[in-house]
Amino acid sequence: MLQLLVRDVDAWWSQVNPKALADRFAVNRAAPPAMQSWGMKVGFVFDPSGVLWHVAEAVF
């Protein structure tokens, strides 16, 4: 698992389009950004090798 911190996770999500990547590479579906109980907004993406990425934004 890896975590990538970005300034605006919603902007990153719309630019990269993880759903299209999941379909293209036949990997687990991406989960769009949502507020987590630990205080970060996080989207979940699997890369083609199966590694789970947390794409996160610290919300203050």
MOFEN-V491235 format. One record per backbone hydrogen bond with DSSP energy under -0.5 kcal/mol. CO is the residue of the C=O (numbers start at 1). NH is the residue of the N-H. Records with the same first field share a line. If there is no record, write none. Layout:
CO: NH + NH
//
This chain:
2: 54
3: 5
4: 56
8: 12
9: 13
10: 14
11: 15
12: 16
13: 17
17: 20 + 21
18: 22
19: 23
20: 24
21: 25
22: 26 + 27
30: 32
31: 44
34: 42
36: 39
39: 59
40: 36 + 42
41: 57
42: 34
43: 55
44: 31
45: 53
47: 50
51: 47
52: 2
53: 45 + 55
54: 4 + 56
55: 43
56: 6
57: 41 + 59
58: 60
//
